[in-house]
């Protein structure tokens, strides 16, 4: 099960699926207000997870490896927390699951944020702006292909995309990670992070892996867009063959606080 992040769609996994389709049965979907989807759930990880669980069962899936990127990583964590028997292995990449700063929360919950999201949603989609922003997310902007870009542009044409992103970001700002519950479930967990992630810095990945007592893999010369920048690493994590390290040492945890 592959879950994408905000501003994106399931197309971010095209290269992962193409490379691994002979080995795995992949299931992807567009999150609410993303890609071709509309409001099938509120943009809260808890609500989305509750809708995904019966959808998977309808597909005949009673246990799956779940991979989530960015906001999709928070959804994946929530899916594993709520339905541990459903998740065989959990892999998250670049997931802001530890919340956001108080200053960011204040900005997100202002009326100006709502007005801004509504205004942007009414403007024509300016492709050079999208290219510039997504290129900034990549460690090497030259790896951003026209096909990658088209996926983001198409998703942002969704009428609910900007208000949906605001709702989702607000939910992330107050998200409460239930680390103890997830650890107690004994689900194998792997955290992947691009060493050059400008959106959710590498230190957040270290903190998350420590909180979850998980494996932790740093991807060299990779930014925020892990599925597109390093599809091979995503497949290795799904297989459980990444050369990760455990981020459990008390001393390391103290250094990060």
C-alpha positions in Angstrom: 0.0 0.0 0.0 1.6 3.3 -1.2 0.4 6.6 0.2 1.5 9.9 -1.3 2.0 13.4 0.2 0.3 16.7 -0.2 0.3 18.5 -3.6 0.9 15.2 -5.2 -1.0 12.1 -6.4 -0.4 8.4 -6.7 1.7 9.2 -9.8 4.7 9.9 -7.6 5.0 6.1 -7.3 5.0 5.3 -11.0 8.7 4.4 -11.0 8.4 2.3 -7.8 5.5 0.4 -9.3 7.2 -0.1 -12.7 10.3 -1.5 -11.0 8.6 -3.7 -8.5 5.4 -4.9 -10.2 6.7 -8.4 -10.9 7.6 -8.8 -7.3 4.6 -7.1 -5.5 1.0 -6.4 -5.9 0.8 -2.6 -5.4 -2.2 -0.7 -4.3 -2.3 3.1 -4.6 -5.0 5.8 -4.3 -5.3 9.5 -4.5 -5.8 11.0 -1.1 -8.8 13.3 -0.6 -8.7 16.5 -2.8 -5.6 15.1 -4.5 -5.1 13.9 -8.1 -8.5 12.7 -9.3 -10.0 12.3 -5.8 -12.5 14.5 -4.1 -13.6 14.7 -0.5 -13.9 11.1 0.4 -12.5 11.8 3.9 -11.6 14.8 6.1 -7.9 15.7 5.6 -6.9 14.3 9.0 -4.7 11.2 9.2 -7.1 9.6 11.7 -10.1 10.0 9.3 -8.3 8.9 6.2 -6.9 5.8 8.0 -10.5 4.8 9.0 -11.6 5.0 5.4 -8.6 3.1 4.0 -9.1 0.1 6.3 -12.4 -1.1 4.8 -11.3 -0.1 1.3 -8.3 -2.6 1.7 -10.6 -5.3 2.9 -12.9 -4.8 -0.1 -9.8 -5.4 -2.2 -9.2 -8.7 -0.4 -6.2 -7.3 1.5 -6.0 -8.4 5.2 -2.4 -7.6 5.7 0.0 -5.4 3.8 3.3 -3.6 3.8 2.4 0.1 4.1 4.6 2.8 2.7 3.8 6.5 3.3 5.6 9.6 2.1 5.4 13.0 3.8 1.7 13.6 4.8 1.0 10.1 3.5 3.6 8.9 6.0 1.6 10.3 8.9 -1.5 8.6 7.4 0.5 5.3 7.3 1.5 5.7 10.9 -2.1 6.3 11.9 -3.2 3.3 9.9 -0.7 1.1 11.7 -1.7 2.6 15.1 -5.4 2.0 14.6 -5.2 -1.3 12.7 -2.0 -3.0 13.7 -3.1 -6.4 12.4 -3.5 -4.9 9.0 0.1 -3.7 8.7 2.8 -6.3 8.1 5.6 -3.7 7.8 5.5 0.0 8.1 7.9 2.3 6.1 7.7 6.1 6.3 9.7 8.7 4.5 9.9 12.4 5.1 6.9 12.3 7.4 6.2 15.3 9.7 4.7 13.1 12.4 6.1 15.0 15.4 3.9 18.1 14.8 4.9 21.7 13.9 6.2 24.7 15.8 3.8 26.9 17.8 4.5 29.8 15.4 3.5 27.7 12.4 0.4 26.5 14.1 -0.7 30.1 14.8 -0.1 31.0 11.2 -2.0 28.0 9.9 -5.1 28.7 12.0 -5.4 32.3 11.0 -8.1 33.6 8.8 -5.4 34.8 6.4 -4.4 31.3 5.8 -7.9 30.3 4.7 -8.3 33.4 2.5 -4.9 32.7 0.9 -5.8 29.1 0.1 -9.1 30.1 -1.4 -7.5 32.8 -3.5 -4.7 30.6 -4.8 -7.3 27.9 -5.7 -9.0 30.4 -8.0 -5.9 31.5 -9.9 -4.8 29.8 -13.1 -2.1 27.1 -12.6 1.2 28.6 -13.4 3.5 25.7 -14.4 6.8 27.6 -14.0 5.9 28.2 -10.3 5.2 24.5 -9.7 8.4 23.5 -11.5 10.4 26.0 -9.3 8.8 24.7 -6.0 9.0 21.0 -6.8 12.6 21.5 -8.1 13.4 23.0 -4.7 12.1 19.9 -3.0 14.5 17.7 -5.1 18.1 17.5 -4.0 19.0 17.8 -7.7 16.4 19.8 -9.6 17.7 18.2 -12.9 16.2 14.9 -11.8 12.7 16.5 -12.0 11.3 15.3 -15.3 8.4 16.6 -17.3 6.5 13.5 -16.3 7.1 14.2 -12.6 6.0 17.8 -13.1 2.8 16.9 -15.0 1.7 14.7 -12.0 1.9 17.7 -9.6 0.3 20.1 -12.0 -2.6 17.8 -12.7 -3.1 17.2 -9.0 -3.1 21.0 -8.2 -5.9 21.5 -10.8 -8.2 19.6 -8.4 -10.7 22.2 -7.1 -10.2 21.2 -3.5 -6.4 20.9 -3.6 -5.4 24.2 -1.8 -8.1 24.1 0.9 -7.4 20.4 1.4 -3.7 21.1 1.9 -4.5 23.7 4.4 -6.8 21.4 6.3 -4.2 18.6 6.2 -1.3 20.9 7.4 -3.5 22.1 10.2 -4.1 18.5 11.2 -0.4 17.7 11.1 0.4 20.7 13.3 -1.6 19.1 16.2 -1.0 15.5 15.4 -0.2 13.3 18.4 2.1 10.4 17.7 1.2 7.4 19.8 4.7 5.9 19.7 4.3 3.6 22.7 1.2 2.0 21.2 2.9 1.5 17.9 6.0 0.1 19.5 3.9 -2.3 21.5 2.3 -3.6 18.3 5.7 -5.1 17.3 5.2 -4.0 13.7 8.6 -3.8 12.0 9.2 -0.1 11.2 11.7 1.6 8.9 12.2 5.4 8.5 13.7 6.8 5.3 15.0 10.3 4.9 16.7 12.3 2.3 19.8 13.9 3.7 19.1 17.1 1.7 15.4 17.4 2.6 14.7 21.1 2.8 11.0 20.8 3.7 11.2 18.3 6.6 14.8 18.4 7.8 16.9 15.3 8.5 16.9 16.0 12.2 13.1 15.3 12.2 13.8 11.9 10.7 16.3 11.1 13.4 13.8 12.2 16.1 11.0 10.2 14.6 13.1 7.0 14.3 14.2 7.4 18.0 10.6 7.9 19.1 9.5 4.8 17.2 12.6 2.7 18.0 12.8 2.0 14.3 15.4 1.4 11.7 16.7 4.6 10.1 18.1 5.0 6.7 19.6 8.3 5.4 19.5 8.6 1.6 22.5 10.3 0.1 21.9 13.2 -2.3 18.1 12.9 -1.9 15.7 15.7 -1.0 12.1 15.5 0.1 10.6 13.6 -2.9 11.9 10.2 -1.9 9.7 8.0 -4.2 10.8 9.9 -7.3 14.4 10.6 -6.3 15.2 7.1 -5.0 12.6 4.5 -6.0 15.1 1.7 -5.5 15.5 2.7 -1.9 11.7 2.6 -1.5 11.6 -0.9 -2.9 14.5 -2.1 -0.6 12.6 -0.7 2.4 9.4 -2.5 1.3 11.5 -5.7 1.0 13.1 -5.1 4.4 16.6 -5.2 2.9 17.8 -1.7 3.5 21.0 -1.4 5.4 19.6 0.7 8.2 20.8 1.4 11.7 18.8 1.4 14.9 18.2 4.9 16.4 17.7 3.8 20.0 20.8 4.9 21.8 19.9 7.0 24.9 23.0 9.2 24.3 22.0 10.0 20.8 18.5 10.8 21.8 19.8 13.2 24.4 22.0 14.9 21.9 19.0 15.6 19.7 16.8 17.2 22.4 
